[in-house]
Amino acid sequence: SNISSGMRAAEGAIEDVEIKEDGVKLKIIGNADPIGVCGSGILAVVKELVRTGLVRKDGAFIKLKNLEETDYRYPMIEMDGIKRQFKMTEDLKITQGDVRQVQLAKGAILSGFLALLNKAGISMEELDKVMIAGQFGAHLPAESLTGTGILPKEVEDKIIYVGNSSKTGAYMTLLSEQVKEEMEGLAERMEYIELAETENYEKIFAESM
């Protein structure tokens, strides 16, 4: 059966993947039998597919004819009709469609990141830190974010995790008059940017894919 990258993290979901010469190593929530893959897992496996060269930079699976049968990666790719897919277990496969879904998300996030930098006139090197928010974000290792290209490799050492920042901010606003005034001041200084109308955005998005 194919993988749904939108599957909620639950017992039996694959949350981490490592491709090694002696096989595919899986980390499974609850140490149960694998039944699917959660969001952090799909990023981990795509990162590994790119790292090992099983998926090219354009997002396509490598052709079997380009691998020697003695290559440790050879049995990991199988054909489903004319389509190639990655075999995690006998029943769980990563398809080209799964990789393309990650690629679309990656293109959207990275292009927004780059468009904001361009708009602000800030270089990658000038960034002090990159904050990863949200409960889901807290489960995404820096190497998965940069290994899939969602974030540029240059910021890997600048990534910090802030958890559920919207909920924390709401608490802070309700409990502190000073924080409330700071947030109101920040809101007045913020600008809204429509990415689709940003100069050269289509090119930025295509290159980010």
Residue, then its C-alpha position, 0 to 999 in steps of 0.5 A: s500500500n502507498i504512504s499517506s504523508g498526511m497521516r497523524a502521528a500514532e502508534g505504528a507510524i514511522e517517524d524516522v528512517e535511515i538508509k544504510e548499506d545493511g538495509v533500511k532502519l526504521k524508528i516506529i512510534g510505540n515500537a509497534d509494527p509499521i502501518g504508515v508514516c507520519g509527517s516527520g517520517i516522510l521528511a526523514v525518508v526523502k532526506e535519506l533518498v536524496r542523501t543516498g542518491l536514490v532521488r535526484k535533485d529534480g525529485a525523480f527516482i534514479k533509474l534502476k539501469n543506472l545502478e549495479e545489481t551489486d549496489y546496496r541500493y538496488p533492491m530498495i527500488e522496485m517497479d510498480g508497472i512503469k513507475r519506480q518506488f522505494k521499498m521501506t518494508e514489504d507492505l510500505k512503499i514511498t512512491q514518486g507521488d509522495v516525493r512530489q508532495v514533499q517537493l511541492a511543500k518544500g518549494a512553497i516554504l523555501s520560496g517564501f523564505l527567499a522572497l522575504l529575505n529579498k524583500a527585506g534586503i537581508s542576506m542569508e549570512e545576516l540572519d541571527k536565527v531561524m525559529i521553527a514554530g508549532q508542535f509539528g515543527a518541534h518534531l522536525p530535526a534540523e538535518s531533515l529540514t536542510g537535508t530536504g532543502i526546505l531550509p537552506k543548509e546555511v541556516e542549520d546552525k541557526i535553527i531554534y525550536v519555539g514550540n506552540s508560539s501562538k498559544t504561548g503568545a496568547y497566554m503572555t498577552l492575557l497575563s501581561e499588560q507590558v507584553k500586550e503593548e509590545m505586541e500591539g506595537l509590533a502589529e503596527r510595524m508589520e507588513y503583509i506580503e502577497l508572495a504571488e505578487t512578489e517580483n520574480y516569485e514564479k522563478i523563485f518558486a520553480e528554482s525552490m522546487 
